[in-house]
Amino acid sequence: MQCSNNLKQLGLALHNYHDTNGAFPMVSYVDNTNRPASWLVRIWPYIEQSAAYDQCTFQSDWTGIGFDRNWRVTTTVFVDGLNCPSNPMDRYLTQTSSSATQNDGAPAEVQYQRADYVGVGGGYNMAGATPSHWYGYHGMNDYNGIFVALDSRNTQTTAFRDITDGTSNTLAVGEQSNFIRSLNTSTGEVTFHDSREYGHRGGAWSGGGGHNGNGSWYGNWEGHSSIRVGINYAHTSGYNNPLGTGNDPGKGGRSGHHTIFTSAHPGGALFVLGDGSTRFVSENITLDTLRNLANRADGKVLGEY
């Protein structure tokens, strides 16, 4: 299966990145001015995109909201291995260029690739908290996965030494390669929405913003998702909810961040684990087991999956 091979290549790229840098790539970091690059950009040299990487400046707004100094590169790079062949959704994000970017020669509209593979940010836990729609941006325990952001609550990237549950027991990257389903409990109607990561601004190459608009310097980051609900979950709660299951990608983090792992493959979704192996995980897996797989160091004994 090509999708499985795509994930294996991402697993290999992550291992090679770790060999070079001593840690896994960060998701993003707090910088409300430059809005940093995604983790996918950081592994470009390990997925045959060294030339593109070398042409870029990281002192730039990778969302394209401000001045995107890299638009000549980011709007032309397309990596086939970042999309599942079974994906029925659009592989490009079209957005209006900022005035500063247009002054640099960019057209009024630009396109960025949207990827189908998302870093696993950990196991989400709302225990003891009053659920808020702002948790669509960040969660109570979102720093316990292989992929983490650097912000006011976390200052260190993840390395192999931090995966104390074992790399073969920890999810690294998973699929978002199908629509999210929204169930109307009154009529029974099911509608479909593209609420993947990488869908707000800047596509696959954007790490998201810094300030989440709620007065806190936490990460409304792109490109990773924590486990909040099950694989291929059909939600009923509208876009403005704490689970990140929203159906309106124009509403920013509440629908475009920490969204559901989905797949066009029947019955579940593919993941690559910390050891680089791939695994098809059934959508019938218990939520506790799925959360434990996402958490790199909870010490929990995994059930069958």
C-alpha positions in Angstrom: 0.0 0.0 0.0 1.5 3.3 -1.1 0.2 5.2 2.0 2.0 2.8 4.2 5.2 3.4 2.2 4.7 7.1 2.5 4.6 6.8 6.3 7.6 4.6 6.4 9.6 7.2 4.5 8.4 9.9 7.0 9.5 7.6 9.8 13.0 7.2 8.2 13.2 11.0 7.7 12.4 11.6 11.3 15.1 9.1 12.4 17.6 10.8 10.1 16.6 14.2 11.4 17.1 12.9 15.0 20.6 11.5 14.1 21.6 14.9 12.8 20.0 17.1 15.5 19.7 15.0 18.6 16.0 15.4 18.8 12.8 15.3 16.8 11.6 18.4 15.0 9.5 20.8 17.0 6.0 21.6 15.7 6.5 25.3 16.1 7.5 27.9 18.6 6.1 31.1 20.1 6.7 33.9 17.7 3.7 36.0 16.8 5.6 38.0 14.2 7.3 35.4 12.0 4.8 32.4 12.5 7.3 29.6 12.0 7.7 26.8 9.5 6.1 23.4 10.1 7.9 20.2 11.1 7.5 19.0 7.5 9.7 21.9 6.3 12.3 20.9 8.9 12.6 17.4 7.4 12.8 18.6 3.8 16.5 17.7 3.5 15.5 14.1 4.5 12.7 13.8 1.9 14.7 14.9 -1.1 13.9 18.6 -0.8 17.3 19.9 0.2 17.4 22.4 -2.6 14.1 23.9 -1.5 15.3 24.0 2.1 18.5 25.7 1.2 16.7 28.5 -0.7 14.5 29.4 2.3 14.9 31.9 5.0 13.4 31.0 8.4 13.0 34.7 9.3 9.7 34.8 7.5 6.0 34.5 8.0 5.3 30.9 6.9 1.5 31.4 7.1 1.6 34.1 4.4 -0.5 36.4 6.7 2.4 38.8 6.9 5.4 38.9 4.5 6.2 35.5 3.2 9.7 35.8 1.9 9.7 32.2 0.8 6.6 32.2 -1.5 8.6 31.5 -4.6 9.6 28.2 -3.0 6.7 27.2 -0.9 4.1 27.7 -3.6 6.1 25.4 -6.0 7.1 22.6 -3.7 4.8 19.5 -3.9 5.9 16.2 -2.3 3.8 13.3 -3.6 4.7 11.3 -0.5 2.8 13.6 1.7 -0.6 12.6 0.3 -2.4 9.4 0.6 -3.4 8.2 -2.9 -6.9 7.3 -1.6 -7.5 10.8 -0.3 -10.7 12.3 -1.9 -10.0 15.9 -0.7 -8.2 18.8 -2.4 -4.4 18.6 -2.2 -3.9 22.3 -2.4 -4.9 25.2 -0.2 -5.6 28.5 -2.1 -5.3 31.7 -0.2 -5.0 35.5 -0.9 -1.5 36.8 -0.7 -0.8 39.5 1.8 -0.1 43.0 0.5 3.5 42.7 1.6 4.0 39.4 -0.3 2.3 40.9 -3.4 4.6 43.8 -3.2 7.4 41.3 -3.5 5.9 40.0 -6.8 3.5 37.3 -5.6 0.2 36.9 -7.4 -3.0 37.9 -5.7 -3.7 34.2 -5.0 -1.2 31.5 -4.2 -1.5 27.8 -3.6 0.3 25.6 -1.0 0.3 21.8 -0.7 -1.9 20.3 2.0 -0.5 17.2 3.6 -2.4 14.2 4.9 0.1 13.1 7.6 0.1 14.7 11.0 2.4 14.5 14.0 0.9 12.9 17.1 1.0 15.4 19.9 0.0 13.1 22.8 -3.0 11.9 24.7 -5.5 14.6 25.5 -7.1 14.7 28.9 -9.9 17.0 30.1 -10.1 15.5 33.5 -10.6 18.1 36.2 -11.0 20.9 33.7 -13.9 22.9 32.5 -14.0 22.2 28.7 -13.5 25.3 26.6 -13.6 25.7 22.9 -10.1 27.2 23.3 -8.9 23.6 23.8 -9.4 23.3 20.1 -6.0 25.1 20.1 -4.3 23.4 22.9 -5.1 20.7 25.5 -4.4 19.8 29.1 -1.7 17.2 28.2 -0.8 18.0 24.7 3.0 18.0 25.4 3.3 14.3 26.1 3.6 13.0 22.5 6.6 12.8 20.2 5.7 16.1 18.6 5.6 19.2 20.8 5.5 22.9 20.5 8.0 25.3 22.2 6.0 27.9 24.2 5.3 29.2 27.7 4.5 25.7 28.9 7.3 23.7 27.2 10.8 24.6 26.2 12.3 21.4 25.0 11.9 19.2 22.0 11.5 15.4 22.3 14.3 12.9 21.9 14.5 9.2 21.9 15.5 9.3 25.6 12.1 10.9 26.4 10.1 8.0 24.9 10.2 5.8 28.0 7.2 3.7 27.0 9.3 2.5 24.1 9.4 3.6 20.5 7.4 0.5 19.3 4.6 1.5 21.7 4.3 5.2 20.8 2.6 6.7 17.8 4.6 9.3 15.8 2.6 10.3 12.7 -0.9 9.4 11.5 -3.3 10.0 8.7 -5.9 12.7 8.2 -6.8 11.6 4.7 -10.5 11.7 4.7 -13.4 14.0 5.5 -14.6 14.5 9.1 -18.2 13.4 9.5 -20.7 15.6 11.2 -23.9 13.9 12.4 -27.2 15.8 12.9 -28.8 13.9 15.7 -32.2 15.3 14.9 -32.4 14.3 11.3 -29.8 11.6 11.1 -28.1 13.4 8.2 -24.3 13.0 7.9 -22.3 15.8 6.3 -18.6 15.8 5.3 -16.0 18.5 6.0 -12.4 18.9 5.3 -10.9 20.0 8.6 -7.4 18.7 8.2 -4.4 20.2 9.8 -2.5 22.5 7.5 -5.7 24.1 6.4 -5.8 27.5 8.0 -2.9 29.5 6.3 0.3 28.4 4.6 -0.7 24.8 4.0 1.7 22.0 4.8 4.6 24.4 5.3 3.2 26.5 8.0 3.7 25.8 11.7 0.8 28.1 12.7 0.8 31.2 14.8 2.0 32.0 18.3 -0.6 33.9 20.3 -3.9 32.1 20.3 -6.0 35.2 20.6 -7.2 34.3 24.1 -4.5 36.2 25.9 -2.2 33.2 26.5 1.0 32.4 24.7 0.1 28.8 24.0 0.4 27.1 20.7 -2.4 27.3 18.1 -0.1 25.2 16.1 -0.5 23.5 12.8 0.7 20.0 11.8 0.1 17.9 14.9 -2.9 16.6 16.7 -3.5 15.1 20.1 -5.9 12.2 20.6 -9.2 13.6 21.8 -11.7 11.3 20.1 -11.4 8.0 18.2 -10.3 7.4 14.7 -13.0 8.3 12.1 -15.2 9.7 14.9 -18.5 11.3 13.7 -19.1 14.4 15.8 -22.3 16.2 16.8 -20.9 19.2 18.7 -20.5 21.9 16.0 -17.3 23.7 15.1 -16.8 25.7 18.3 -16.0 22.8 20.7 -13.1 21.6 22.9 -12.5 18.4 20.9 -11.1 20.1 17.8 -13.7 18.4 15.8 -15.2 21.5 14.2 -16.5 21.5 10.7 -15.6 25.1 9.6 -11.9 25.3 8.6 -12.4 29.1 8.4 -12.6 29.3 12.1 -9.0 28.7 12.8 -7.7 26.4 15.6 -11.1 25.2 16.8 -11.6 23.3 13.6 -8.2 23.3 12.0 -6.0 22.2 14.9 -6.0 19.0 16.9 -8.5 17.5 14.6 -9.5 13.9 14.2 -7.3 11.2 12.7 -9.3 10.0 9.7 -8.6 7.7 6.8 -10.0 6.7 3.4 -9.0 3.1 4.1 -11.9 1.1 5.5 -12.0 0.4 9.2 -9.2 2.5 10.6 -6.1 4.5 9.8 -2.4 4.1 9.2 0.3 5.3 11.7 4.1 5.2 11.8 5.4 4.5 15.3 8.5 5.9 17.0 10.6 3.0 15.8 9.8 3.7 12.2 7.4 0.8 11.7 3.9 1.3 10.3 0.7 0.0 11.8 -2.9 0.0 10.7 -4.9 0.9 13.8 -8.6 -0.1 13.9 -11.2 2.6 14.4 -12.7 0.2 17.0 -9.6 0.6 19.3 -10.6 1.8 22.8 -10.0 5.5 23.3 -7.9 4.8 26.4 -5.6 2.5 24.4 -5.3 5.1 21.6 -4.5 7.8 24.1 -1.9 5.6 25.7 -0.3 4.9 22.4 -0.1 8.6 21.8 1.6 9.3 25.1 5.3 8.7 25.0 5.8 8.2 28.8 2.6 7.4 30.7 3.9 3.9 31.8 0.5 2.3 31.0 0.3 -1.3 29.8 -1.3 -1.3 26.4 -4.3 -3.4 25.6 -4.8 -5.3 22.4 -5.2 -3.2 19.3 
